[in-house]
Amino acid sequence: MFKPLDPLLHSELRLAVMSLLVGIESAEFPYIKEQTGATAGNLSVQLDKLATADYITVEKTFKGKRPCTVCRITPTGLKAFETYVETLRDYLNPGK
């Protein structure tokens, strides 16, 4: 009856990251960390999982001498997010 939810997006932190990125062009690591309340280590692991699935891109550069990590949602990630949200709607409104 119910379609399965994407297990990659069903994680609270990964869903929060995707929710942030879907509405903006890109976000730097400190912004994502601040908005999600995640630890740097946990966020890094979850970003790697999303990047491995091609849901986001992670670009590591420098601002002056400081490292700068920028994340962007990919078309694959956007489609996966939209499907996830639609599936959740089906769970909340069965029979419609």
C-alpha positions as semicolon CSV with decimal commas, in nm:
position;residue;x (nm);y (nm);z (nm)
1;M;0,000;0,000;0,000
2;F;0,269;0,252;0,098
3;K;0,577;0,321;-0,112
4;P;0,903;0,285;0,079
5;L;1,075;0,600;0,204
6;D;1,427;0,665;0,077
7;P;1,644;0,540;0,368
8;L;1,916;0,788;0,281
9;L;1,678;1,080;0,333
10;H;1,497;0,924;0,627
11;S;1,789;1,019;0,854
12;E;1,708;1,337;1,048
13;L;2,038;1,511;0,976
14;R;2,055;1,417;0,607
15;L;1,694;1,529;0,562
16;A;1,776;1,859;0,734
17;V;2,075;1,914;0,504
18;M;1,868;1,842;0,195
19;S;1,588;2,068;0,322
20;L;1,837;2,352;0,360
21;L;1,997;2,301;0,020
22;V;1,673;2,266;-0,174
23;G;1,591;2,631;-0,112
24;I;1,932;2,789;-0,175
25;E;2,197;2,772;-0,444
26;S;2,475;2,659;-0,210
27;A;2,576;2,657;0,154
28;E;2,908;2,653;0,334
29;F;2,986;2,390;0,595
30;P;2,969;2,625;0,898
31;Y;2,623;2,748;0,793
32;I;2,491;2,393;0,757
33;K;2,649;2,299;1,090
34;E;2,491;2,597;1,263
35;Q;2,146;2,545;1,111
36;T;2,135;2,172;1,188
37;G;2,305;2,180;1,527
38;A;2,522;1,887;1,419
39;T;2,876;1,821;1,528
40;A;3,143;1,876;1,263
41;G;3,234;1,507;1,258
42;N;2,878;1,379;1,221
43;L;2,795;1,639;0,957
44;S;3,104;1,543;0,756
45;V;3,001;1,177;0,758
46;Q;2,645;1,258;0,651
47;L;2,761;1,494;0,374
48;D;2,986;1,217;0,243
49;K;2,689;0,978;0,230
50;L;2,480;1,231;0,039
51;A;2,768;1,304;-0,199
52;T;2,831;0,933;-0,261
53;A;2,464;0,897;-0,363
54;D;2,505;1,200;-0,595
55;Y;2,240;1,389;-0,397
56;I;2,481;1,677;-0,333
57;T;2,817;1,802;-0,451
58;V;3,084;1,894;-0,200
59;E;3,346;2,140;-0,321
60;K;3,652;2,195;-0,104
61;T;3,840;2,515;-0,174
62;F;4,018;2,787;0,021
63;K;3,920;3,139;0,123
64;G;4,258;3,292;0,160
65;K;4,441;3,038;0,374
66;R;4,130;2,889;0,532
67;P;3,957;2,578;0,400
68;C;3,608;2,632;0,264
69;T;3,359;2,350;0,197
70;V;3,058;2,438;-0,018
71;C;2,762;2,204;-0,072
72;R;2,504;2,213;-0,350
73;I;2,206;1,992;-0,424
74;T;2,225;1,800;-0,754
75;P;1,937;1,731;-0,995
76;T;1,941;1,370;-0,867
77;G;1,918;1,498;-0,510
78;L;1,637;1,736;-0,594
79;K;1,437;1,456;-0,757
80;A;1,500;1,225;-0,460
81;F;1,391;1,499;-0,218
82;E;1,073;1,571;-0,415
83;T;0,990;1,199;-0,429
84;Y;1,052;1,166;-0,055
85;V;0,821;1,459;0,025
86;E;0,551;1,321;-0,207
87;T;0,578;0,978;-0,045
88;L;0,543;1,136;0,300
89;R;0,230;1,314;0,178
90;D;0,090;0,976;0,072
91;Y;0,160;0,840;0,421
92;L;-0,021;1,136;0,579
93;N;-0,317;1,125;0,340
94;P;-0,378;0,759;0,255
95;G;-0,645;0,692;-0,003
96;K;-0,615;1,030;-0,179
